Amino acid sequence: MKKTIVVVDGMGGGIGAQLVSKARELVGGEAEIVALGTNSCATERMLKAGADRGASGENAIRVSVPLGDAVLGPLGVVVPDSMMGEITTGIAGSVFSARGRLILVPVSQSHFTLVGVEKAPMSTLIAAAAAEAARELGLGPGAAT
């Protein structure tokens, strides 16, 4: 059975689109990539980046995030009221309790500070998150056949 990578993002979907693109580059067609956006703009951007299918809004995220064998997104997707209020407690709780491996990009938020996290370019963090998802699922270059 094909593995599923779920990518959750909000606002403009920029980080999610980069995660989709990098994950697609690493796993090719070995996994389905599902884009879940807090809004249609974020979802559309992730679909254009190579997601197989997508949905928008709180209910879509709550219903679809359990599909993921790996769930990727910026840290804010598990913090209620982040992303200028787009992340509801329902979204944050659903993503945080996803059955799949949760892989988050440590993006700074205006209302809290992460300490002990090495500062790195966003492209490096995106690549590391996508590579971790591929590794966790046993997919992509170097995966056991």
C-alpha positions as CSV (number, residue, x, y, z in Angstrom):
1,M,0.0,0.0,0.0
2,K,1.3,3.5,-0.9
3,K,2.4,5.7,2.0
4,T,0.8,9.1,2.4
5,I,2.5,12.3,3.4
6,V,0.2,15.1,4.6
7,V,1.4,18.7,4.5
8,V,-0.5,21.2,6.6
9,D,-0.1,25.0,6.1
10,G,-1.9,28.3,6.3
11,M,-1.7,31.9,5.3
12,G,-0.1,31.9,1.8
13,G,1.0,28.3,1.9
14,G,4.6,29.2,1.1
15,I,6.3,26.8,3.5
16,G,3.8,24.1,2.7
17,A,4.5,24.5,-1.0
18,Q,8.2,24.2,-0.4
19,L,7.6,21.0,1.7
20,V,5.5,19.5,-1.0
21,S,8.0,20.3,-3.7
22,K,11.0,18.9,-1.7
23,A,9.0,15.8,-0.6
24,R,7.9,15.1,-4.2
25,E,11.6,15.5,-5.4
26,L,12.7,12.9,-2.8
27,V,9.9,10.3,-3.0
28,G,8.7,10.8,-6.6
29,G,5.6,8.7,-7.1
30,E,6.3,6.3,-4.2
31,A,4.0,8.3,-1.9
32,E,0.8,10.2,-2.2
33,I,1.1,13.8,-1.0
34,V,-2.0,15.4,0.4
35,A,-2.1,19.2,0.9
36,L,-4.3,20.5,3.7
37,G,-4.6,24.3,3.9
38,T,-6.3,26.5,6.5
39,N,-7.5,28.4,3.4
40,S,-7.9,27.8,-0.3
41,C,-4.9,30.0,-1.2
42,A,-2.6,27.8,0.9
43,T,-4.1,24.6,-0.5
44,E,-3.9,25.8,-4.1
45,R,-0.2,26.8,-3.7
46,M,0.6,23.3,-2.4
47,L,-1.3,21.6,-5.2
48,K,0.7,23.7,-7.7
49,A,3.9,22.5,-6.0
50,G,3.0,18.9,-6.7
51,A,0.5,17.6,-4.1
52,D,-1.7,14.8,-5.5
53,R,-4.9,16.2,-3.9
54,G,-5.9,18.8,-1.3
55,A,-8.6,20.2,0.9
56,S,-9.1,23.5,2.8
57,G,-10.5,24.5,6.1
58,E,-10.7,23.3,9.7
59,N,-13.0,20.3,9.1
60,A,-11.0,19.1,6.1
61,I,-7.8,19.2,8.2
62,R,-9.4,17.4,11.2
63,V,-10.9,14.7,8.9
64,S,-7.9,14.3,6.6
65,V,-4.8,14.6,8.8
66,P,-5.2,11.0,10.1
67,L,-4.5,9.8,6.6
68,G,-0.9,10.7,6.9
69,D,1.9,8.2,7.6
70,A,3.9,11.4,8.0
71,V,2.6,14.9,8.7
72,L,4.7,17.9,7.8
73,G,4.2,21.6,8.4
74,P,5.6,24.7,10.1
75,L,5.6,24.6,13.9
76,G,2.6,27.0,14.0
77,V,0.2,24.3,12.9
78,V,0.2,22.8,16.4
79,V,0.0,26.2,18.2
80,P,-3.6,27.5,18.7
81,D,-4.1,31.0,17.4
82,S,-0.8,31.1,15.5
83,M,-0.6,32.2,11.8
84,M,-2.6,35.4,12.7
85,G,-5.4,33.3,14.2
86,E,-5.8,30.8,11.3
87,I,-4.8,27.9,13.5
88,T,-7.8,27.0,15.7
89,T,-7.6,24.8,18.7
90,G,-9.3,22.1,16.7
91,I,-6.7,22.3,13.9
92,A,-3.8,22.4,16.4
93,G,-5.2,19.5,18.4
94,S,-5.9,17.3,15.3
95,V,-2.4,17.9,13.9
96,F,-0.7,17.4,17.2
97,S,-2.5,14.1,17.8
98,A,-2.1,12.7,14.3
99,R,-1.3,9.0,14.2
100,G,1.5,9.6,11.6
101,R,5.0,10.8,12.4
102,L,4.8,14.6,13.0
103,I,7.7,16.5,11.4
104,L,7.6,20.3,12.0
105,V,9.8,23.1,10.7
106,P,10.8,25.4,13.5
107,V,9.4,28.7,12.2
108,S,9.6,31.6,14.7
109,Q,6.2,33.0,15.9
110,S,5.6,36.5,17.2
111,H,4.3,35.3,20.5
112,F,6.9,32.8,21.6
113,T,10.6,32.1,21.2
114,L,12.3,28.7,20.6
115,V,15.6,28.3,22.4
116,G,18.1,25.6,21.7
117,V,17.2,25.4,18.0
118,E,20.0,26.1,15.6
119,K,19.2,29.0,13.2
120,A,19.4,27.8,9.7
121,P,18.1,29.0,6.3
122,M,14.5,28.0,5.6
123,S,15.6,26.0,2.6
124,T,17.8,23.9,4.8
125,L,15.0,23.3,7.3
126,I,12.6,22.4,4.5
127,A,15.0,19.9,3.0
128,A,15.7,18.4,6.4
129,A,12.0,18.0,7.1
130,A,11.2,16.4,3.7
131,A,14.3,14.1,4.1
132,E,13.1,13.0,7.5
133,A,9.7,12.2,6.2
134,A,11.2,10.1,3.4
135,R,13.5,8.3,5.8
136,E,10.7,7.6,8.3
137,L,8.6,6.1,5.5
138,G,11.5,4.2,4.0
139,L,11.1,6.0,0.7
140,G,13.3,7.9,-1.8
141,P,17.0,7.6,-2.5
142,G,18.7,5.1,-0.3
143,A,15.5,3.4,0.8
144,A,15.6,-0.4,1.2
145,T,13.7,-2.1,-1.6
